[in-house]
């Protein structure tokens, strides 16, 4: 222990690691099944597993079921509307039926499901409990409760299945991953037996209890026998169309990148399969990305097999997270390797402005290796590095301008043809040994976040006016400098911004008033409150600055980074608008946070890597300024497409709260918070430019995901076709450890 302290060693984030998962590809008709020879306990059981969903289309996703006829059996599955559904039927009559409000469309990581059943419980509401990532589900579209002592088909002497619907003739299979699956017979136990919270993140915990005589524990560690029960009961599950290749090392404790089935050119959807590692590109132009950003500070290697290509324009390469996915290839921000056998450009590399000379002749069936480090790219064809490349030595690279936020990307520029690419980010074991020092694209190999517990830098809460201030203060009790913000959710009332260096006064983001005594929160009303921690580590600076018209006023902010946003508001006599600068705005333009106006050529505030500046044209007075530096807080943007299957934007964290504001047309800002909407879909919004109550508007739906956000509505404030939007996102979980939801 003394040596550990001297060396500065830190305990691992995951005290219990899950090494393996099982991949299900619905096209292969895969599933596991077990038929007990006699019945066991049919009223009381627990089912626990970790899930990655590959498909987000309207197909059902079987989880766990048992039964012997179309209208007889117990079913636990994802619905075609992405909800979780648990039901039991007797001769076509529903004995109980639960459908969650929560939907599950996060395809970038795994989440934990715990189903707890005890129909003998005296409380009808407690007979069936669902838990997601350690939290009980309480909101249901349908909640038809089980009768006292109702027997299920789980535990009955009929076939039990994982990954397939009860009946063969239904032909419905799952697609994605399963890890650490427990079926505990005879006990209804909570998720705390299988996981625990650490820094606000639900992580796995070793289960040490009994599985009951009918129970089983599937750890998927035996690649030749994926259904092997290691509980000691020898209740082994038979595998159907699952091979040793379906054992993967992508798990809740080390999540590997996959291809995204929600981040692609919307008009031309690809087909994503094989645990989200195979893409069949559309038979028209299309483009799509993977789920993870490649860190420029890490040596990353991955492979792409050219399974099916032709003399048509297809490319594999990279696109930055900061750039829209709607635009096709050959843009200034793209980096691509062209695959078109027989064509003059086959094997060329696009550097963002021009094609290189040819680097070999990639052909169908070839395995292309990509090694990326320090913005440099090396390419191999069947383990031969082109350009005499030596990634380990740092020589022979083909590009040295890979963007800092590059993401693996595929391109289909053929008007009437498709290609098939098989990606491997390391979860399947590479075909070739990576260059020395280069590793797979997985969370274990991502940089360690400077702030593991995001609640140390940002917290948001909901409560009544009688409690919200004290609840927020308790959550940030060890902060010396902060910004508190309150909004009445149930009655018209100004926004309340309070700064730790002036706690007796407040200002309001929905109007131009000067600062004044903070208002009294209405004790019986419901409020949303959030606190932003001020300090260089958290990327936030604030102060009051005196300014005189006619010359610029500079104030050093002491934040280190490459992208900055700033807010400046005159708080002295006369007040003023909330002028904002953001990296996505036109040069020398500002936008007003307290209005629905588009960006304007009036520039009262500017910011660079050293100073926030009140510009000479700004009226004389005292200004409250706030500077945000991209890092812990993310400054981003997206382009609207006017489609409810809207833009998906990688943030490298799971958001807790997100501000979106249109810049090229009239629309007020929108704020979504996971304190208000604790699950997807998030359909409640706050309007920072208005004193109105919170809104529940389906035109402004959004999903918060473990790496990104996905716009799900078509409102002009977030997704007008062709609209441009600035974004400021505050994190709840760093991507290295984030749970899907």
N, C-alpha and C positions, 0 to 999 in steps of 0.2 A: 504493500500500500504506500509506503514512503517512497519507493522507487517510482511508482506511477505518478505521484504528485510532483516529484522532481523533474521527471521527463515531460510533464504536462500532458500525459496521455488522457484521452477522454473516453468514457464508456460509449459503446456503440448506441446509436439511436434506437435500433431494434434489439432488445435483449433476447428476443426469440425470433429466429429467422425461418422463413418458409422457403425451402430450396427449389420446389418443383410445382408446376401446374400442368393441367391437361388441356390440350387444344381440341376443340370441337369445330369441324367444318361441316355445315349443314348439307353441302352438296354430296358428302360422303355417306350420309345417313348414319352418323355415329351416335352411339349411346352406350350406357352401362345398365345392366339389369341384374336383378336378384329376385328369386322366387323362394321365400321361406317355405319349408315343408309343413309348418304348423303356424297358427296365429299366435301373436304375442299381445302386448298391451296396445289397444286400438284407441284409447281415449287420451293418452298422455305421451308426448314425445317432444323432442327438440331437433331441429334441422339447422345446421350452421355451415355456411360455405362462403368463400370469396369468389367474386364474379367479375369478369371483364366482358362487356357486351361488344361484339363485333358489328352486328347489324343494327341499324336504327330505322329500317324500313317497317312496313306495316305487318310483317310476319310475327307470329307468336314465338316466344322463346321458352320452351319447357325447362323447368328447374328440377322438380322432384314430384313424382306422382305414383299412384298405385291404383289398380282397378282391373276389371275383367270385361267391361262392356262400355259401349258408347255413353250410356246414361247411368252407369254405375262406377263410382270411383272418386278418388280424392286427387285434386290437381293443384299444383303450385307452379305458376308460370308468369312470364311477362306477356301482357296483352299486345294486340296490334297497335294500341295507342300508347305503348311504352310504360304502362302502369304494372304493378305487381297484383296478381290475382290468385286468391286461395279459395277453393270451393270444394264442396262434397255433394254428390248427387246420389239419390236412391231412386232407381227406375225413372229417371228423368226429373225427379223432384229435388230442388235444391234444399239441402238440409242446413247449409250455411254458405255464405257468399261474401267475400271481401274484395274490393277493388280500391287501390290506393288513389288518392289525389296526386300523390307524388309520381313523377315520371322519370324514367331512367334512360337518358340519351347521352351519357358521358362515355365516350369510347376510348379515352386516352389512359385509363387506369382501372384499378380494381376497387370494388367496394364490398363491404361485409353485410351479409344477410343472416339474421337469426330469427327463425320461426319457432315460437314457443306455444305449445298446445297442451291444454289440460281442460277437457270438457267437463270434468267433475268439479271444477272450481265453482264455489257458491255465487260468485259475482259473474254474471253473464258477460260483462264487458271485458273480463280478464281471462276468458276461456281460450281466446286466440290472441296472441300478441305478435306483431312483427316489429323487428328492430333493424334499422339501417345505420351502419357505422356507429353502433352503440346507443343510438337514440330510438325511443319507441315511436312508431308511426301512430298518429292519432287522428289523421284526417283521411276519410274514405269517401269515395264517390258512392260506393255501395257498402253497407255494413249490416248484413243480415246475420245475426249472432247464432252461435251453435246452442242447441238445447242441452240441458243438463245430462251429462253422461253419454252424449252422442258418440257412437263409434265411427271412426274413420276407416278407410281402407289402408292407411299407413299402419303396418303391423299385422294386417290380415294375410292369410296364406294365398296371396296372389302376386303377380309380378310387380316389382317396384322398379322404377326407371329414373335415371338421371340423364337429361339431355334429349329426351324424346317424349312426345305425348303418349297417353296411355295406350292408344290403339294403333296397330300397324296401318290400318287403312286411312288414318288421318295424315300420315306422311309428313309430320311436322317435327323438325329437329332444331337444336340450338346451334348457335355459332358464337364462338368466343372461348374464354378460358374459365376453368374451375380450379380452385386451389383450396387445400385444407378443408375437406368435407367431413363433417361429423353428423351421424344420425344416432341420436341418443334415445333409446327406447325406455319408456316407463318413467322418465323424468322431464318435467317442464322447467328449464333453467334459463336464466337470462344471458345476455351477450357478455356480461362481465366475466363469464367463465371462459370465453374465447378471445377476448381482447381487452384493451384498456386505453384510456386517454393519456397522451403525452404531448405536452405543449399544444393542447387543443386538437390533436390529431389522433384518430382511432388507429391503433396498431395491434397486430396479433399477439396473443398470449397462449402459451401452451396449455391445453386442456388436460387436466390430470384426474378427472373424475371417471365414473363408470359410464359405459355405453349401454348397459342393460343387455340382456341375453339376445335380443333381436337387433341390437345396434351395430354400427360399423364406423370405422375411421379410415378414410381413403386419403392417403398423403401423396399418391401418384409418383412415388419414388422408384417403383419398379417399372422401367419402360416396357418390359415384355409382358407385364401383367398390371395394367393401370387400375383395374378394379380390385386389387388385392386389399383385403381388410386387415389392417395392422392393429386393431383394437384388442386382439387376443381372442375374439369370438370366432374367427375364421368364417365370417359371413361374407365370403368373397363374391364380388360382382363380375359377371361375365361381360367381356367387351365385344362390341359389335362395330366393325370397321374403324377401329382405333389402332394405330400402329406405334411402334417405338418412336417414329418421327413426330408423334403428337405429344410427346413429353417435352415441355419447354421449361426454361428457367426464369421466365417472366412471372413474377409473383408480387404479392402485396409488399414484400420487403425489398424488392429490386425490380422495378417496373421498366420494361423495355419499350422503346418506340415501336409504333405500328403505323400503318397507313390509315389516314383519317377518312371515315365515311360521312363526315359532315363538313369538311373543309375542301371544297372543290368548286370548279366552275358550274354554277347551279343549273344552267340550261342543259348541260350534258353530263348526266350522272354516270360515274363508273360503276362497275360491280366489284365490290371488295369482299374477299373470302379468305379461307385458310387462316382463321384467327387474325384477320386484318393484315396479312402479309402478301397476299396476291391481289393485283389489280388487273382487271380486264377493262381496258380503256373504252370509252364510248365510241360508237361507230360514227363519230363526228369529232370536231375539235373539242379538246378538253384539257384540263390541268388540275392537279390535286397535290396535296402535301401530306407529309407524315405528321406525327403528333408532337415531336420534341424538337426544340432548338439545339443545334450543335454548338457547344461552348467553344469559343475560339481559343480558350486557354487550355483545353484538353485535347489529347491525341485520340481521335475517334476513327474507327474503321467500320464499314458495313459493305454488304454485297448485294448485287442485283442480278438475277438470272434473266436473260433475254429469252423467255420461254417461247413467245410467239411474236415475231416481227416480220415485216415485208418491205418491199421497196416503196415505202410510204414514210412520211416524216414523223418520227417518234424520237423523243429525247428523254434522258434521265439526268437529273442534276439537282439544282438548289434554287430556292426562292426565299427571300428574307421574310421573317414573320411580320415585319413592318409594312409589307407591300400587299396590295389586294390580290386575291386569287382569280378575280374575274378576267383580268387581262391575260391574253395568250402569251406565247413564248417570244423570244428575241427582244425583250424589254431591257432597258439599261441596267436593271437590278438583277436579272437572271444570269445564272451560270449553268451551262448545259453541255452534255456529251451527246452528240448526234448519232443515232443508229438508223441507218437507211442503206442496207446492203445493195451494192451495185450503183449507188449514187456518188457523185463527185464529192459530196460533203460528208460521206460516211466516215465516222471516227474523228470528226473535227470537234473542237471545243469553242463554245461561245463565251467570251470574256466580259460581256456586258455591252460591247460596242462593235465587235468584229469576230469573224471566224478565224481560228488558227489553221495551220496546215494540218493534214490528217495524221492522227495518232493511231495507226493500225486500222484494221477492218473488222469491227465487231459484227458478229453474225448470230443468227438464231441459235440458241442453246448455249451461247457464251455466258460466262460469269464475270461480271464487271465488279472490280473492287474499287472502293473509294476510301482514301485516307485523307483526313482533314486535320490541320493543326496550324494555329497562328495565321489564319486567313489564307493558308496555302492548300492546294489540292494536288494529290497524286492519283493517277488512274492506272489500274491493271486490267488486262484481259487474260482470263484463265491463268492468273497468278504471274503473268509477265508484266512488269511495270513499264509503261510506255515512256518515251523520252528519257530512257536510261534512268528512270526514277529510282530513288532510294529514300523512302520516307524516314527510315530510322536515322539516316545520315543528314536528312534535310535537303537533299539535292535532287534535281531532275523533276521538280514539280511542274505542273502544266499551267497553274494559275496561282497568283499571289494576292488576289483581291476578292476572296470569298467573304461575304458580309458577316459582321459579328453575330447577327441573328439569323444565320442561314438555317433553313429547314430542308431535308430531303424532299424532292419534288419530282413528279413525272409529267410529261407533256405529250399530248396527242394533237398533232397539227394536220392530220389526215382528214379530209372532208368526208370520206366514206369507207374508212377502214379502222380496225382496232388492233391493239397489241396486248400482250399479256406479259407482265413483269412480276417476278417473284422476289420480294425483298427479304433480307435477313439482317436484322440489326444485332444479331448475336444470340437471340433466344433459342435458336435451333442448333447452335454450334456451327461455326463457320466451315465452309468448304475448304478454305485455305487458311494457313496460319497467318494472322495479322502481322504486320511489320512490328519489330521490337518496340515496345512502349505504347503501341496503339491498342485501344480497347473498344468494347461494344458501346452502342448508344443506349445507355440505360441509366436509371436514376443513381445507381451506385457510383457511376463514373461522372456524374455531374458535379460541378463545384459545390463545396459546402456553403450554404447560405450564411451570410453574416448575422442574420436574425432568424433562428429556428422557430421561435415562438412569436408569431406575427402579432399576437395580442400585446407584446411589449412595445409596439409602435403604433398600433391602431386598434381601437375597440369601438364597437357599436352595439347599442342596447335598445330595447323597448320597455317602457313601463309607464305608469301614470305620472302626472305632474307632481304628485306628492312624493314620488320616489326616484324619478329618473336622474336628478342631479346627484343624489347620494350614491345611486347604483353606478353611475359613470365615474364618480370620484373614487369609489372603491376599486374599480377596474384599473384605474391609472394611479393608484395610491403612491407609487414610488417615482412618478414623473415629476421633474422640477419645472419643466416648461411644456406647455401644451396649448391646444385650441379646442374648446368645447363648443359643440353646435347642437341646438335643440330645435325640433319642429313638431308643433301640435298636429297630430294625425287625425283628430276627430273634430276639430273646430278651426275656423279661419283665424289665423294668427301669424304674425311675422316670424320669419326665421330668426334665431337668436345665436349670434356668434360672440363668444367670450374668450378673451385672451389672458393667459396666466400672468402677464405683466400689467394687466389692467382689469382686475376681476370685478370691479364695481360697475363697469360699463359694458355695453354691447353694441353691435351693429347688425344690420339686417340685410341679407343678400337679395331680398326681393324688392328693395327700394333704394332711394338715394339719400335717405336721412343721414345726418351727422350722427356721431356716437352719442349715447346717452345712458342714463341708469338702466341696468338690465331689467327686463320685464319680469313680472311674477308669473310663474307657470301655473296653469289652472289645475288644481289638485286632482280633480276627478277625470280630467281628460287624458287620452292616451298620447304618448310622445315617442318620437324617435330621437335618440341622442347618440352622437359619436364624438370621439376624442382623437385628435391627431397629435402625435408626439413631436415636439420640436427639438431639433438637434442634427448635427452633421451625419451621425450614424443612420438616422432615419430619413435623411434627405429633405428636411423641412427647415425653413428659416422664416422668422417673422419679426417685425419691429414697427415702430412709428417713426416717420421721417418728415422733417420740415422741408418744404420746397417753396421756391420763389419763381414765378413765371419769368421766362426769358433766358434761362440757362438750365442745362441738364443737372440733375442731382443724383450722384452715384452713391450707392451704399453696398459695401462688400457683404456677401452672404455666406462666405466660408463653406460652401458646399462643393464637393468634388464629383464631377460627372461630365457627361457629354451632351445631355439634353436637359433643358430647364423650362419650367412654366412659372408664370408670376401673376399675382393679382395685386392691384393697387386701388385703394378707395380713399378719397378725401373724407376724413372723419371730423374735421374742424367745421366751424360755422359755414353753412351752405351745403355741406355734404357733397355727394357726387356719385356717379356711376361706379360699378365694379368693373374696372378695366382689366382684361386678361390678355396675357401673352402666352402662346403655346407653340411648340415646334411645328405643328401642322399649318399654322396660319400663314398667309401670304406675308412676305418680308415687309416690315414697316407697317403692318396692320395690327389692330387690336380687335377684341370682341367684348361685348358687355354681358357679364354673367346675369345681371338683373333684368335682362330684356330678352325678347324673342328675335332681336335684330341679327342680321348676318354680320360677318366681319366688316370692319370699316377701315378706311385709310387714315382715320384719326389714330394717332399713336401717342398715348399718354404714359405707357409703361413699356420698358424693354428689359431684357435680361440676357446675360451671357455667362461664361464660366467663372467670372469674377464678381460682377456687380449686378444688382437690380438698379434700374435707372428710371427715375421720374423725369419724363422728357420735358424739354423747355416749354412746350406749348401747354402743358397741364396747368390748371389754375393754381394760384398761390394757396398754400395751406398745409395742414398736417395730414399725412397719408399713412394708413395702415397698409403694410405690404406683407405678402406671403409668397415665398418661393418654394417650388417643388422641384426636386432633382430626380431624374429617372433612375430607378434602381429598386429599392424597397417598394416605393411607389412607382407605378409604371405610367409613362406618358405615351399614349398610343393614338390610333385613329382608325377609321374604316370608311369605306365608300358604300353608300346605300345601293340596293338593287331592286327595291320595291317588291320583294318576294318574301313570303313568310318563312321560307327556308333561307334565312338571311345570312349575312356575313359571319364568319367564324374567325376570331382573332386570338392568336396565341399571345399570352401575357407573361409566360414563365412563372405564373403563380395561379392559385385559385382565388378569385376575387372574394372580398367581403362586402365591398361597396364600390359602385362604379358610377361616374358622372359622364354623361354623353351630351354634346352640344353641337347642333348643326352650324356650319360656318359659312356656307355658300347661299343660304336662303333663310327665310323667316321661320323660326321654330325655337321654342324655349328649351332650356336644358332639362334633362331627365336624370334622376338618381334612382338606382336600385340598390337594395340593401338585403343581405342575408339574415339580418336581425328581424326584418319584417317578413320576408319569404324565406323560410328555412330550408326549402327544397325547390326543385324544378317541377313545373314551370314557374318562373317568377313573373307574376301578373299584377303586382302592385308597385306603384311608382310615387315618388315625390318630385315636386317641381321647384327647383331652387330659385327661380325668377318670380314666384308667385306665393301668396300667403294662403292658398287654398289647402284643403285637407288632402290626405293621400288619395290617389286615384287607383282604381282597378280597371284598367283599360287593356283589352286583349290586343289592341293595335301596338302595344308597347311591351309585349312579352319578351323574355330573355331567359336563357339558361346560363348559370354559372357552372363552369366545368373545372376539372383539376388542373388544366393547363391554359384555359382560355375562357372566352365567352362566345355565345352563339345567339345572334339576334333572331327572334321568332315572330316578330310582328312587323307591320308595314307602316307604322306611324311616321309622319314627316319628321318628328323629333329624333328618330333613330335609324330610319331605313327608307327614306325617300329615294326613288330610282335616280341614280346619278348624284345624289347628295353627298357632301363631304362632312365628316364628323370628327371632332376632337374628343379624346377620351382621357380621363384620369382615373386610374384604378388603384384601390387600396386592398392589400392582400389579407386573406385569412390563413392560407397555408402556402409555404414555399413549394415549388414544383418537385423538388427532390423527395419530399415526403408526403405530398398531397394525396388525399383519398378522392376517388371518383365519387359522384353523388347522383 
